């Protein structure tokens, strides 16, 4: 879920942060997250993304939750 370069730089300065993409590496596909991403993240930023998930995909929200650590901020 790509962030602008400016925002990505500011987040990387404060957190263990990886800017991900749908069309290039590092890839994060909310409709089919990699099993290695399960409970990996403390938070997931998403703005103006989920409404573009193509149907008939199921609701992507539970997939984002599955990628969040149990102690994550949700």
C-alpha positions as CSV (number, residue, x, y, z in Angstrom):
1,X,0.0,0.0,0.0
2,X,2.2,2.7,-1.4
3,X,3.0,6.0,0.3
4,X,4.4,9.1,-1.3
5,X,8.2,9.3,-1.1
6,X,8.0,12.2,1.4
7,X,5.7,10.3,3.7
8,X,7.7,7.1,3.3
9,X,10.9,8.9,4.3
10,X,9.3,10.4,7.4
11,X,7.8,7.0,8.5
12,X,11.1,5.2,7.9
13,X,12.9,7.8,10.1
14,X,10.6,6.9,13.0
15,X,9.6,3.2,12.5
16,X,10.8,-0.1,11.1
17,X,8.9,0.8,8.0
18,X,8.6,-0.7,4.5
19,X,6.8,1.1,1.7
20,X,5.0,-1.6,-0.2
21,X,3.5,-1.7,-3.7
22,X,1.0,-3.6,-5.8
23,X,2.9,-3.4,-9.1
24,X,6.6,-3.8,-8.0
25,X,8.7,-5.2,-5.2
26,X,8.2,-5.1,-2.3
27,X,4.6,-6.3,-3.0
28,X,1.7,-6.3,-0.6
29,X,-1.5,-7.6,-2.2
30,X,-4.3,-7.1,0.4
31,X,-6.5,-9.7,-1.5
32,X,-3.8,-12.4,-1.2
33,X,-1.3,-11.5,1.6
34,X,1.8,-13.7,1.8
35,X,1.7,-16.2,4.7
36,X,5.0,-14.7,5.9
37,X,3.1,-11.4,6.6
38,X,0.8,-13.0,9.2
39,X,1.0,-11.1,12.5
40,X,4.0,-9.2,11.1
41,X,2.9,-5.6,11.4
42,X,2.3,-3.2,14.3
43,X,0.1,-1.0,12.1
44,X,-1.0,-0.9,8.5
45,X,-1.6,2.5,6.8
46,X,-4.2,2.5,4.1
47,X,-5.9,5.5,2.5
48,X,-8.0,5.4,-0.6
49,X,-7.0,1.8,-1.3
50,X,-9.6,-0.7,0.0
51,X,-12.5,0.8,-2.0
52,X,-10.5,-0.1,-5.2
53,X,-10.3,-3.9,-4.4
54,X,-12.0,-5.6,-7.3
55,X,-15.1,-7.7,-6.8
56,X,-15.9,-10.5,-6.3
57,X,-13.0,-10.4,-3.8
58,X,-14.1,-10.8,-0.2
59,X,-13.8,-8.0,2.3
60,X,-10.0,-7.3,2.7
61,X,-10.3,-5.9,6.2
62,X,-9.9,-9.4,7.9
63,X,-6.8,-10.0,5.8
64,X,-5.3,-6.7,7.1
65,X,-6.2,-7.7,10.6
66,X,-4.5,-11.1,10.1
67,X,-1.3,-9.4,9.1
68,X,-1.3,-7.3,12.3
69,X,0.4,-8.4,15.5
70,X,-1.9,-9.2,18.4
71,X,-0.6,-6.1,20.1
72,X,-1.0,-3.9,17.0
73,X,-2.8,-0.6,17.0
74,X,-6.1,-1.2,15.1
